[in-house]
Amino acid sequence: MHDLIRPVVVAPMAGGPSTPALVIAAAQAGAVGFLAAGYKTPDLVEAELRAVRGASVGYGLNLFVPAKPPQDVAAVDRYRRLLQVEADRYGVDLPPVRLRDDDHFDAKVDLAVTYAPPLVSFTFGVPEKGVVVALQAAGVAVAITVTSAAEAEQALTVGPEVLIAQGGTAGGHSSTMSPAGYRGNTTAVQVLAAVRAVTDLPVIAAGGTGTAADVRELVTAGAVGVQAGTVFLLADEAGTRPAQRAVMQSQLPHETVVTRAFTGQPARALRNRFTDEYSEAAPVGYPAVHHLTAPIRAAAAERGDAGALNLWAGIAHTKARQASAAEIVASLIG
Ligand SMILES: Cc1cc2nc3c(=O)[nH]c(=O)nc-3n(C[C@H](O)[C@H](O)[C@H](O)COP(=O)(O)O)c2cc1C
């Protein structure tokens, strides 16, 4: 398992960027890549597993741990009313509030057991022990994403092989189990140190990696691997949406913010009209808020209007450039 975790790990990026081609190219370039099962149907996940398995390379699969229904349903209802103006603006209907959605978790775990990728990682929480045991019995090494020492201790109770220490600098959703108070103000170095203080397990560090110096810093601080996402968003093999590529490649200055506005779970994204207008009002409530904003985001994407898109990216967005995945891996290995 240790040989599988290369110094550079290409992060799972659900919502388009992660493709079998990116995972295969990463492996061929001396990194290890993850397929992202989040939001996909089990059929699509299976097709991607087949595509990568056929290439005979090391790889991982990432799953979302199902969220508990939001505690404050009234806050989600209030947010829905607030979003009506956006629905009108884009000419879409807001769906009724949908509190439960397990993202086909059981079916995806079954696929992971059947296809037994060398690594399976989890985000958004700690899977049940039975899930971890079933994967391990199939020969899979299990990794759990955490954002603090307390979450690491919780993850250790189910016996994973690896922890992923995710800093607040990371692009996309935070795996935090405390979404109400999450500010995203930790670095990967800080979370790595906090996690290593409570375990001797191998730890992969994630967040803010844009250069070989960033990778070296985290490896020197004890990480067995460094999981980078944002810096691969413009890779030729990535399935990043054209609207996001265009924003990232424009000469306009950008900054990132941590927001629950799109999904109800804190995520780091490029600041835009939607994050400015809704970050303060957005409640905790993944995936209910994700479903509420989905038609708005889809309509905005169709119009090429990046102002209402969830442009997930971390602080390393300034280092992202269009190139092959192999070139980006090489730039990180140094
Ligand atoms: C567009 C995007 C999508 C992401 N989707 C996932 C995902 O599906 N599962 C997951 O565990 N992490 C996801 N992440 C977070 C990464 O695993 C990782 O923590 C992060 O990319 C590391 O920070 P960096 O973006 O600064 O390199 C995503 C990140 C981005 C940028």
Ligand as a Chemical Component Dictionary entry (heavy atoms), coordinates in Angstrom:
data_LIG
# 
_chem_comp.id                   LIG 
_chem_comp.type                 NON-POLYMER 
_chem_comp.pdbx_formal_charge   0 
_chem_comp.three_letter_code    LIG 
# 
loop_
_chem_comp_atom.comp_id 
_chem_comp_atom.atom_id 
_chem_comp_atom.alt_atom_id 
_chem_comp_atom.type_symbol 
_chem_comp_atom.charge 
_chem_comp_atom.model_Cartn_x 
_chem_comp_atom.model_Cartn_y 
_chem_comp_atom.model_Cartn_z 
_chem_comp_atom.pdbx_ordinal 
LIG C1  C1  C 0 -13.020 21.049 -8.104 1  
LIG C2  C2  C 0 -12.742 20.243 -6.867 2  
LIG C3  C3  C 0 -13.548 19.146 -6.560 3  
LIG C4  C4  C 0 -13.276 18.366 -5.428 4  
LIG N1  N1  N 0 -14.029 17.235 -5.201 5  
LIG C5  C5  C 0 -13.667 16.384 -4.199 6  
LIG C6  C6  C 0 -14.290 15.111 -4.070 7  
LIG O1  O1  O 0 -15.163 14.723 -4.851 8  
LIG N2  N2  N 0 -13.894 14.316 -3.042 9  
LIG C7  C7  C 0 -12.893 14.688 -2.159 10 
LIG O2  O2  O 0 -12.560 13.917 -1.262 11 
LIG N3  N3  N 0 -12.289 15.879 -2.281 12 
LIG C8  C8  C 0 -12.632 16.724 -3.282 13 
LIG N4  N4  N 0 -11.958 17.908 -3.430 14 
LIG C9  C9  C 0 -10.913 18.287 -2.449 15 
LIG C10 C10 C 0 -9.591  17.574 -2.750 16 
LIG O3  O3  O 0 -9.652  16.226 -2.370 17 
LIG C11 C11 C 0 -8.406  18.185 -1.997 18 
LIG O4  O4  O 0 -8.659  18.240 -0.629 19 
LIG C12 C12 C 0 -8.041  19.569 -2.486 20 
LIG O5  O5  O 0 -8.130  19.678 -3.884 21 
LIG C13 C13 C 0 -6.626  19.890 -2.050 22 
LIG O6  O6  O 0 -6.387  21.256 -2.091 23 
LIG P1  P1  P 0 -5.950  22.052 -3.433 24 
LIG O7  O7  O 0 -7.193  22.152 -4.230 25 
LIG O8  O8  O 0 -5.477  23.335 -2.887 26 
LIG O9  O9  O 0 -4.889  21.244 -4.102 27 
LIG C14 C14 C 0 -12.210 18.720 -4.554 28 
LIG C15 C15 C 0 -11.412 19.823 -4.867 29 
LIG C16 C16 C 0 -11.654 20.585 -6.007 30 
LIG C17 C17 C 0 -10.748 21.747 -6.321 31 
# 
loop_
_chem_comp_bond.comp_id 
_chem_comp_bond.atom_id_1 
_chem_comp_bond.atom_id_2 
_chem_comp_bond.value_order 
_chem_comp_bond.pdbx_ordinal 
LIG C1  C2  SING 1  
LIG C2  C3  SING 2  
LIG C2  C16 DOUB 3  
LIG C3  C4  DOUB 4  
LIG C4  N1  SING 5  
LIG C4  C14 SING 6  
LIG N1  C5  DOUB 7  
LIG C5  C6  SING 8  
LIG C5  C8  SING 9  
LIG C6  O1  DOUB 10 
LIG C6  N2  SING 11 
LIG N2  C7  SING 12 
LIG C7  O2  DOUB 13 
LIG C7  N3  SING 14 
LIG N3  C8  DOUB 15 
LIG C8  N4  SING 16 
LIG N4  C9  SING 17 
LIG N4  C14 SING 18 
LIG C9  C10 SING 19 
LIG C10 O3  SING 20 
LIG C10 C11 SING 21 
LIG C11 O4  SING 22 
LIG C11 C12 SING 23 
LIG C12 O5  SING 24 
LIG C12 C13 SING 25 
LIG C13 O6  SING 26 
LIG O6  P1  SING 27 
LIG P1  O7  DOUB 28 
LIG P1  O8  SING 29 
LIG P1  O9  SING 30 
LIG C14 C15 DOUB 31 
LIG C15 C16 SING 32 
LIG C16 C17 SING 33 
# 
